[in-house]
Amino acid sequence: MATETKSRSSSEITWESLLGPHTFFGRILNPMIRKRRTLAGAMTWIGLFLLIAFVLIAFLAPLFTLAGLLRDPEQALCGSDYHYCFVGETRLVNQAPGGLALMGTDYLGRDIFSRVLFGTRTSLEIMSIGVFLALLIGFPVGLYSGYTGGRLDRVFVLVMDSIYAFPSLLLAAIIAVILGKGVFNIGIAITVIYVPLYFRVTRNHTLSIKQETYVEAARALGAKPWTVMWSYIAYNVIVAIPVIFALSAADAILTAAGLSYLGYGIERPTPDWGLDLSDAQTFSNAMWWTTLFPGVMIVLLTVGLSFLGEGLNDLVNPLLKKERM
């Protein structure tokens, strides 16, 4: 009976096991809660709330459209009641913001409010593909390279430094031209330019941590290199990743918008902030609302992610800013 109780208690997931001071989530969330009244804490929480708001918008926009609460972002509007256009009807192009169109219409008569909300989904999809794939590639490669060293490490460093030295937007544009337009292809283009960032941060931390006493003790006790890397080093390196993740995500939003603005990103008529800015400049240059609202969304999401990254930078590891290359 006592053995059964002990087994049950050892298998239970408790708050302490998830948010304890030495757990991954605990090392992130505890400083956020404890230092929430500081400048860094305020920046972190503001950034987190903005990110959550944009994620909710991305998930709820299609549901609101199905429920009839939000217009289709690809359909033109006609008539005094702003209904979807029938064949031969005159479109309500470049209409100023008003009661039936909160943010006005664009050069094709589409509702800007709907396009701005659906553009959130497009931007977050591209950012998620690019940053998550970069993390999945850069983190293990940087961990292995930093721990093993040798010739392979020098080769990895040379390749990553070469990619990192190339202008990011230009490199992403070249890759986008090769792969073609689309959410996934632009996500791959962004992945390529951010893999070196995760590689360099992970490798630098690994080089430092592998000299710690507990790592040397694990090797002395006969732990295999793979076990040392993932059980002893990776756990202490990964705490720096949320900071880099948030900052690279902010930059990925700007890169994706820049590619679409230059004509290498998303294809029409998909809602996208960068594409809408490009179309507004080309077809609706004098209509301020066609550029203002997509631009504001880009700024808000980028600022939110930057606040989150910089706040975590100061809360989780104040020395990370000096170590980041």
C-alpha positions in Angstrom: 0.0 0.0 0.0 2.8 2.4 1.0 4.7 1.4 -2.2 1.6 2.1 -4.3 1.1 5.5 -2.7 4.8 6.4 -3.2 4.6 5.4 -6.8 1.5 7.4 -7.4 3.0 10.5 -5.8 6.2 10.3 -7.7 4.3 10.1 -11.0 2.0 13.1 -10.3 2.6 16.4 -12.1 2.6 19.2 -9.5 3.0 23.0 -9.8 6.4 22.6 -8.2 7.5 20.2 -10.9 6.4 22.6 -13.6 7.2 26.0 -12.1 9.9 25.3 -9.6 12.9 27.6 -9.5 15.1 25.0 -11.3 12.6 24.1 -14.1 12.5 25.6 -17.5 9.2 27.3 -17.1 10.0 28.4 -13.6 13.2 30.1 -14.7 11.1 32.1 -17.2 7.9 32.8 -15.4 9.1 33.3 -11.9 11.2 36.4 -12.7 8.3 37.7 -14.8 6.0 37.5 -11.8 8.5 38.6 -9.2 9.8 41.6 -11.1 6.5 42.6 -12.8 6.7 46.1 -11.4 10.1 46.8 -12.9 10.6 48.3 -16.3 11.8 45.0 -17.7 8.8 43.2 -16.1 6.3 45.7 -17.6 7.9 45.4 -21.0 7.6 41.6 -20.8 4.0 41.6 -19.8 3.0 44.2 -22.4 4.7 42.2 -25.1 3.1 39.0 -24.0 -0.4 40.5 -23.9 0.1 42.0 -27.4 1.3 38.6 -28.7 -1.6 36.8 -27.2 -4.0 39.4 -28.7 -2.6 38.9 -32.1 -2.7 35.1 -31.8 -6.4 35.4 -30.8 -7.1 37.6 -33.8 -5.5 35.1 -36.1 -7.6 32.2 -34.7 -10.9 34.0 -34.4 -11.0 36.0 -37.7 -12.0 33.0 -39.8 -14.6 31.9 -37.2 -16.1 35.4 -37.2 -16.3 35.3 -41.0 -18.1 32.0 -40.9 -20.5 33.4 -38.4 -21.2 36.5 -40.6 -19.6 38.9 -38.1 -16.6 39.7 -40.4 -16.5 40.3 -44.1 -14.5 38.1 -46.5 -11.2 39.9 -47.0 -11.0 38.9 -50.7 -14.5 39.9 -51.7 -15.2 43.4 -53.2 -18.0 45.5 -51.7 -20.8 47.3 -53.6 -23.9 49.4 -52.9 -24.9 51.6 -50.1 -25.2 48.7 -47.7 -21.7 47.4 -48.6 -22.8 44.0 -49.8 -20.6 41.6 -51.8 -20.5 42.6 -55.4 -22.5 40.9 -58.1 -21.4 40.7 -61.7 -21.5 44.2 -63.4 -21.9 46.2 -60.1 -19.7 49.2 -59.4 -17.2 48.5 -56.6 -16.8 50.9 -53.7 -13.1 51.5 -54.2 -11.0 53.6 -51.9 -13.9 54.5 -49.6 -12.9 56.4 -46.5 -13.4 54.9 -43.0 -17.0 55.0 -42.0 -19.8 53.3 -40.2 -20.2 50.3 -42.6 -16.4 50.1 -43.2 -14.5 50.9 -40.1 -11.2 51.2 -41.9 -12.5 52.0 -45.4 -11.9 50.0 -48.6 -8.9 49.5 -50.8 -8.4 50.0 -54.5 -10.5 46.9 -55.3 -13.3 47.7 -52.9 -12.3 45.1 -50.3 -12.8 45.8 -46.6 -9.5 46.9 -45.1 -10.6 45.9 -41.5 -11.1 42.3 -42.6 -7.8 42.3 -44.5 -5.9 43.7 -41.6 -7.3 41.0 -39.2 -6.7 38.2 -41.7 -3.2 39.6 -42.4 -2.4 38.8 -38.8 -2.9 35.1 -39.6 -0.6 35.3 -42.6 2.2 37.1 -40.8 2.1 34.7 -37.8 2.1 31.6 -40.0 5.2 32.9 -41.9 6.9 33.9 -38.6 6.1 30.5 -37.0 7.4 28.4 -39.9 10.6 30.5 -40.2 11.5 30.8 -36.5 10.5 27.3 -35.4 12.4 25.6 -38.2 15.4 27.8 -37.5 15.3 26.8 -33.9 14.9 23.1 -34.7 17.9 23.2 -37.0 20.2 25.8 -35.3 19.8 24.6 -31.7 20.9 20.9 -32.1 23.6 21.8 -34.6 25.0 24.5 -32.3 24.9 22.2 -29.3 26.7 19.4 -31.2 29.2 21.8 -32.7 30.0 23.6 -29.5 30.4 20.3 -27.5 32.4 18.3 -29.9 34.6 21.0 -31.5 37.3 19.9 -34.0 37.2 20.3 -37.7 33.4 19.8 -38.0 32.9 22.7 -35.6 35.2 24.9 -37.8 33.2 24.0 -40.9 29.9 24.8 -39.2 31.2 28.1 -37.9 32.5 29.0 -41.4 29.2 28.2 -43.1 27.1 29.9 -40.5 29.3 33.0 -40.4 29.1 33.3 -44.2 25.3 33.2 -44.1 25.1 35.5 -41.1 27.3 38.1 -42.9 25.0 38.2 -45.9 22.3 41.0 -45.8 19.3 39.2 -44.4 16.6 40.8 -46.6 18.6 40.3 -49.8 19.3 36.7 -48.9 15.7 36.0 -48.1 14.7 37.7 -51.4 17.1 35.5 -53.4 15.7 32.4 -51.7 12.1 33.6 -52.3 12.8 34.1 -56.0 14.2 30.5 -56.2 11.4 28.9 -54.3 8.5 31.1 -55.4 5.8 32.9 -53.6 3.7 31.5 -50.8 3.5 31.3 -47.0 5.6 28.1 -46.7 8.3 29.2 -49.2 8.7 32.6 -47.4 8.9 30.7 -44.1 11.7 28.6 -45.5 13.5 31.8 -46.8 13.3 33.2 -43.3 14.5 29.9 -41.8 17.7 30.1 -43.7 18.6 33.6 -42.4 17.9 32.8 -38.8 19.5 29.4 -38.4 23.0 31.1 -37.9 21.6 33.2 -35.1 20.4 30.1 -33.1 23.5 28.2 -34.0 25.8 31.0 -32.7 23.9 31.6 -29.5 23.6 27.9 -28.7 27.3 27.2 -29.5 28.6 30.1 -27.4 26.6 29.0 -24.4 27.6 25.4 -24.9 31.3 26.3 -25.0 30.9 28.0 -21.6 28.7 25.4 -19.9 30.7 22.4 -21.0 33.5 23.6 -18.7 31.3 23.6 -15.6 32.1 21.2 -12.8 28.9 19.1 -13.0 29.5 18.5 -16.8 33.1 17.3 -16.1 31.7 15.1 -13.2 29.2 13.5 -15.6 31.9 12.7 -18.1 34.1 11.3 -15.3 31.3 9.0 -14.2 31.1 7.6 -17.7 28.1 9.4 -19.2 28.0 9.2 -23.0 28.6 12.4 -25.0 24.9 12.3 -26.2 23.7 12.1 -22.6 26.0 14.9 -21.5 24.8 17.1 -24.3 21.1 16.7 -23.9 20.8 15.9 -20.1 23.3 18.4 -18.7 24.1 21.1 -21.2 21.0 21.5 -23.3 18.8 22.2 -20.3 20.9 25.1 -19.2 21.4 26.5 -22.8 17.7 26.4 -23.7 16.8 29.0 -21.1 18.4 31.6 -23.4 16.3 30.5 -26.4 12.9 32.3 -25.5 14.8 35.6 -25.6 16.3 35.0 -29.0 13.1 33.5 -30.2 11.1 36.7 -29.4 13.6 39.0 -30.9 14.1 36.9 -34.1 10.3 36.6 -34.4 10.0 40.4 -34.4 12.6 40.7 -37.1 10.9 37.9 -39.1 7.6 39.9 -39.1 9.5 42.8 -40.7 11.4 40.6 -43.1 8.1 38.9 -44.3 6.4 42.3 -44.7 9.5 43.6 -46.6 9.5 40.6 -49.0 5.8 41.1 -49.8 6.2 44.8 -50.2 9.0 44.2 -52.7 6.8 41.7 -54.6 8.7 38.5 -53.5 6.3 37.4 -50.7 2.6 36.6 -50.7 0.5 36.4 -53.9 -2.7 38.3 -54.4 -5.4 38.2 -53.2 -4.2 36.7 -49.9 -4.4 39.2 -47.1 -0.9 40.3 -46.1 0.2 43.6 -44.5 3.3 44.0 -46.6 1.4 43.3 -49.8 -1.4 45.7 -48.9 1.1 48.4 -48.2 2.7 47.8 -51.6 -0.8 47.9 -53.3 -1.7 51.0 -51.4 1.4 52.8 -52.6 0.8 51.7 -56.2 -2.9 52.1 -56.6 -4.1 54.3 -53.7 -1.3 56.7 -52.9 -3.5 59.5 -51.8 -5.7 57.4 -49.5 -4.1 57.5 -46.1 -6.2 54.7 -44.6 -5.0 52.1 -47.0 -1.4 52.4 -45.7 -2.1 53.5 -42.1 -3.8 50.4 -40.7 -1.6 47.7 -42.2 1.4 49.7 -41.0 0.1 50.1 -37.5 -0.4 46.3 -37.2 3.1 45.7 -38.3 4.4 48.2 -35.8 2.3 46.8 -32.9 3.2 43.2 -33.4 6.9 44.0 -33.9 7.0 46.3 -30.9 5.2 43.6 -28.8 7.7 40.9 -29.7 10.6 43.3 -29.2 9.3 44.2 -25.7 8.9 40.5 -24.9 12.4 39.7 -26.0 14.1 42.6 -24.4 12.2 42.2 -21.2 13.0 38.5 -20.9 16.6 39.4 -21.8 16.9 41.5 -18.6 14.8 39.3 -16.4 16.1 35.8 -17.2 19.7 36.5 -18.0 21.0 40.1 -17.7 24.4 38.9 -19.1 22.8 37.6 -22.3 22.9 40.9 -24.1 26.6 41.1 -23.7 27.1 37.5 -24.9 24.8 37.7 -27.9 26.6 38.2 -31.1 
